[in-house]
Amino acid sequence: MHGTDAWRHSHIFDHGNPVAERSARLVMWITLATMVAEIAAGLAFNSMALLADGWHMATHAFAIGLSAFAYAMARRFANDSRFAFGTWKIEVLAGFTSALGLLAVAAAMAWESIAHLLQPQPIRFGEAMLVAALGLAVNLYCAFILGGAHHHDHGHDHGHDHAHTHDHDPNLKSAYVHVLTDAATSILAIAALAGGAVFGWHWLDPAMGIVGAVLITVWAVRLIADSGRILLDCEMDHPVVDEVREVIEDHPAWSADTRISDLHVWRVGKGRFAVIVGLVTHNAELDATAIRQALAVHEELVHVSVEINYCPCDDLPKDSTSST
């Protein structure tokens, strides 16, 4: 049996995302200011769509602030030895929490919209539309800010991980989705107010609130699924797992007499993975260093632990973690 490789996580894992952190903090303050304006206008003009958008912004301001806080905490504890694989999952946890907040927003919007459908209220359409248009402009600007941080993050991944550039920052993605849902609800609010002003369809205002709630729910569930997979280490269907198998099982130096008996792969950073692999072999000269050198072609594998057991038997056991 051969032991694990030596490593230092402070030199391997990313210490936060400074561009995304600054962007999230700026967007939070912009969102807070717009939230106050929309809530005040919604109450003054009696628009459910506008009021819903304002409260929607309130939860987004909290969620985006949580994203900025997560970046700060990940950076603060980056060299804390208690975090065995770095602090990246603080950011993932923030994204998961933000997605739960989105579900709460959707439920509140649906409840209030149904109430306004059952008991319609007079709406000052013109003033409400102006505020909703302002909210949309702010949302698009915030999306531009976070979109720039997203492209920076994507470029950073491309430079370090040629195979898996889609493994971007879930915390940044969460903040970006929050802003996009804000923009969507602003568009729905404007459409509802315009329909009410032109055609007298007062029911359209709360109806659009319900449509917005459904849209937010769909996005929130998707975010929960993406971040939940990372938090629960549900990564054995990731392409990198098959790549690990291919490197070991197809290697000309030992493929004929070596089998994987156990394999565990999980994400420990943005596009970064840890691997524990157990091997059974007839080759008494095979060692862990050779395995790690073969796997080094995949830069996304930042921590590889190898266990090798020599077996003189005729039949080698199959990998219990394989689905094939």
C-alpha positions in Angstrom: 0.0 0.0 0.0 1.2 3.5 -0.8 0.3 6.6 1.0 -1.3 9.9 -0.1 0.5 12.8 -1.7 1.7 15.8 0.3 0.2 19.2 -0.5 -0.7 22.6 0.9 -4.2 23.9 0.2 -3.1 27.5 0.6 -1.1 27.2 -2.7 -3.7 25.2 -4.6 -7.1 26.7 -4.0 -8.4 30.1 -5.1 -8.6 32.7 -2.3 -11.9 34.2 -3.2 -12.9 36.2 -6.2 -12.0 39.9 -5.7 -13.6 41.1 -8.9 -16.9 39.4 -8.1 -16.7 40.5 -4.5 -16.4 44.2 -5.5 -19.1 43.8 -8.1 -21.5 42.2 -5.6 -20.9 44.9 -3.0 -21.6 47.7 -5.6 -24.8 45.9 -6.9 -26.0 45.5 -3.3 -26.0 49.2 -2.6 -27.6 50.1 -6.0 -30.3 47.5 -5.3 -31.0 48.8 -1.8 -31.5 52.3 -3.1 -33.8 51.2 -5.9 -35.7 48.9 -3.5 -36.6 51.9 -1.3 -37.9 53.8 -4.3 -40.0 51.0 -5.6 -41.6 50.0 -2.3 -42.5 53.6 -1.5 -44.0 54.1 -5.0 -45.9 50.8 -4.9 -47.5 51.9 -1.6 -48.2 55.4 -2.9 -49.6 54.3 -6.3 -51.3 51.1 -5.1 -49.5 48.8 -7.7 -49.1 45.2 -6.6 -46.7 44.5 -9.5 -44.5 47.4 -8.5 -44.7 46.7 -4.8 -43.9 43.0 -5.4 -40.9 44.1 -7.5 -39.8 46.3 -4.6 -40.0 43.6 -2.0 -38.4 41.2 -4.5 -35.5 43.7 -4.7 -35.3 43.8 -0.9 -34.6 40.0 -0.7 -32.2 40.3 -3.6 -30.3 43.1 -1.8 -29.9 40.7 1.1 -28.9 37.8 -1.1 -26.3 39.8 -3.0 -25.0 41.2 0.3 -24.7 37.6 1.4 -22.7 36.8 -1.7 -20.3 39.7 -1.0 -20.0 38.5 2.7 -19.2 35.0 1.6 -16.4 36.2 -0.6 -15.0 38.2 2.3 -15.2 35.2 4.7 -13.6 32.8 2.1 -10.7 35.3 1.7 -10.4 35.9 5.5 -10.1 32.2 6.3 -8.2 31.2 3.2 -5.1 30.1 5.2 -7.0 28.6 8.1 -5.8 25.0 8.5 -9.2 23.9 9.9 -10.6 24.0 6.3 -9.1 20.8 4.9 -9.9 21.7 1.3 -10.0 25.5 1.5 -12.9 27.9 2.0 -14.6 27.8 -1.4 -17.7 26.1 -0.2 -18.5 29.1 2.0 -19.4 30.8 -1.4 -21.4 27.7 -2.5 -23.3 27.7 0.7 -24.2 31.4 0.2 -25.5 30.6 -3.3 -27.6 27.8 -1.9 -29.0 30.1 0.9 -29.8 32.8 -1.7 -31.7 30.4 -3.8 -33.8 29.4 -0.7 -34.5 33.2 -0.3 -35.8 33.3 -3.9 -38.3 30.6 -3.1 -39.6 32.6 -0.1 -39.9 35.7 -2.4 -41.9 33.7 -5.0 -44.3 32.4 -2.3 -44.9 35.9 -0.9 -45.4 37.4 -4.4 -47.9 34.7 -5.3 -49.9 35.1 -2.0 -50.2 38.9 -2.4 -51.0 38.7 -6.1 -53.9 36.2 -5.4 -55.2 38.5 -2.7 -55.2 41.5 -5.2 -57.0 39.3 -7.8 -59.7 38.6 -5.3 -60.0 42.2 -4.1 -58.9 44.6 -6.9 -57.5 48.0 -5.9 -57.3 51.3 -7.9 -53.8 51.8 -9.4 -52.1 55.0 -10.5 -50.6 53.5 -13.7 -48.6 56.3 -15.1 -46.5 57.0 -12.0 -46.0 53.3 -11.3 -44.8 52.7 -14.8 -42.1 55.4 -14.5 -40.8 53.8 -11.3 -40.9 50.3 -12.8 -38.9 51.6 -15.8 -36.3 53.1 -13.4 -36.1 49.7 -11.7 -35.6 47.9 -15.0 -32.8 50.3 -16.0 -31.1 49.7 -12.6 -31.4 45.9 -13.0 -29.9 46.0 -16.4 -27.0 48.0 -15.2 -26.4 45.7 -12.3 -26.6 42.7 -14.6 -23.9 44.4 -16.7 -21.7 44.8 -13.7 -22.1 41.2 -12.6 -21.9 40.0 -16.1 -18.4 41.5 -16.4 -17.3 39.7 -13.3 -18.7 36.5 -14.7 -16.7 36.8 -17.9 -13.6 37.6 -15.8 -14.3 34.4 -13.8 -14.8 32.4 -17.0 -11.5 33.6 -18.4 -9.7 32.7 -15.2 -11.1 29.2 -15.3 -10.0 28.9 -19.0 -6.5 29.7 -18.1 -6.3 27.0 -15.5 -8.7 24.3 -16.5 -8.9 23.6 -20.2 -11.3 20.7 -19.9 -14.0 22.1 -17.7 -14.6 25.8 -18.2 -18.3 25.4 -17.4 -17.4 25.0 -13.7 -17.9 28.7 -12.8 -18.6 30.4 -9.5 -22.0 29.3 -8.1 -22.0 32.3 -5.7 -21.5 34.7 -8.5 -24.1 32.9 -10.6 -26.6 33.1 -7.7 -26.1 36.9 -7.5 -26.4 37.2 -11.3 -29.7 35.2 -11.3 -31.1 37.4 -8.5 -30.5 40.5 -10.7 -31.9 38.8 -13.8 -35.1 37.8 -11.9 -35.3 41.5 -10.8 -35.2 42.6 -14.4 -37.8 40.0 -15.4 -40.2 41.1 -12.7 -39.7 44.7 -13.7 -40.6 43.9 -17.3 -43.6 42.0 -16.1 -44.6 45.0 -13.9 -44.3 47.4 -16.8 -46.3 45.1 -19.1 -49.0 44.7 -16.5 -49.3 48.4 -15.8 -49.4 49.3 -19.5 -52.2 46.8 -20.1 -54.1 48.2 -17.2 -53.6 51.8 -18.4 -54.5 51.2 -22.0 -57.2 48.5 -21.8 -58.4 48.8 -18.3 -57.2 45.3 -17.4 -56.7 45.8 -13.7 -56.4 42.1 -13.2 -53.3 42.0 -15.3 -51.2 43.6 -12.5 -51.7 40.8 -9.9 -51.7 38.2 -12.7 -48.2 39.3 -13.7 -47.2 39.0 -10.1 -48.1 35.3 -10.2 -46.3 34.8 -13.5 -43.2 36.4 -11.9 -43.5 34.1 -8.9 -43.5 31.0 -11.1 -40.5 32.3 -13.1 -38.5 33.0 -9.9 -39.4 29.5 -8.5 -38.0 27.8 -11.7 -34.7 29.7 -11.4 -34.5 29.1 -7.7 -35.0 25.4 -8.0 -32.2 25.3 -10.6 -29.8 27.1 -8.3 -30.6 24.9 -5.4 -29.9 21.8 -7.5 -26.6 23.2 -8.8 -25.2 24.3 -5.5 -26.7 21.3 -3.6 -24.8 18.9 -5.8 -21.6 20.6 -4.8 -22.4 20.7 -1.1 -23.4 17.1 -1.0 -20.3 16.0 -3.1 -22.6 14.6 -5.8 -20.0 14.7 -8.5 -19.5 11.0 -9.6 -21.3 11.7 -12.9 -18.9 14.6 -13.7 -16.8 14.1 -16.9 -13.6 14.3 -14.8 -14.5 10.9 -13.2 -14.4 9.2 -16.6 -11.1 10.9 -17.4 -9.6 9.5 -14.2 -10.7 6.0 -15.2 -9.4 6.4 -18.7 -5.9 7.5 -17.5 -5.5 4.5 -15.2 -7.3 1.8 -17.1 -5.9 2.6 -20.5 -2.3 3.4 -19.5 0.0 1.1 -21.5 2.4 0.6 -18.6 -0.1 -1.1 -16.3 -3.5 -1.4 -17.8 -3.2 -5.1 -18.5 -2.6 -6.0 -14.8 -4.2 -3.2 -12.8 -7.9 -2.4 -12.0 -9.6 0.4 -10.0 -11.2 -1.1 -6.9 -12.5 2.1 -5.4 -12.8 5.7 -6.7 -14.1 8.9 -5.1 -14.1 12.3 -6.8 -15.5 15.5 -5.3 -15.2 19.2 -6.0 -13.1 21.3 -3.6 -12.8 24.6 -5.6 -13.9 26.4 -8.7 -13.1 23.8 -11.4 -10.9 21.9 -8.8 -11.4 18.3 -7.7 -9.9 15.9 -5.1 -9.6 12.2 -5.9 -9.2 9.1 -3.7 -8.5 6.0 -5.8 -7.9 2.5 -4.7 -6.1 0.0 -7.1 -5.6 -3.7 -7.2 -2.7 -4.9 -9.3 -0.5 -7.8 -10.3 2.3 -5.4 -10.8 4.5 -5.3 -7.7 6.5 -2.4 -9.0 3.6 0.0 -9.5 3.6 2.9 -7.0 1.5 5.9 -6.1 3.9 8.4 -7.7 3.5 6.8 -11.1 -0.3 7.1 -10.8 -0.2 10.7 -9.7 2.2 11.6 -12.5 -0.2 10.0 -15.1 -3.2 12.0 -13.6 -1.2 15.2 -13.6 -2.3 15.8 -17.2 -5.6 17.0 -15.7 -4.8 20.2 -14.0 -8.2 20.3 -12.3 -7.1 17.4 -10.1 -5.5 19.3 -7.2 -5.4 16.6 -4.6 -4.9 12.9 -5.4 -4.7 10.1 -2.8 -3.7 6.7 -4.1 -3.9 3.3 -2.4 -2.3 0.3 -4.2 -2.8 -3.3 -3.1 -0.8 -6.1 -4.7 -2.9 -9.1 -5.6 -1.4 -12.4 -6.9 -4.8 -13.8 -7.7 -5.9 -14.5 -11.3 -9.0 -12.3 -11.4 -8.9 -8.6 -10.3 -12.0 -7.2 -8.6 -14.0 -4.6 -10.4 -14.5 -1.0 -9.3 -17.6 -0.9 -7.0 -18.1 2.8 -7.7 -18.5 2.3 -11.5 -22.0 2.4 -13.0 -20.9 0.2 -15.9 
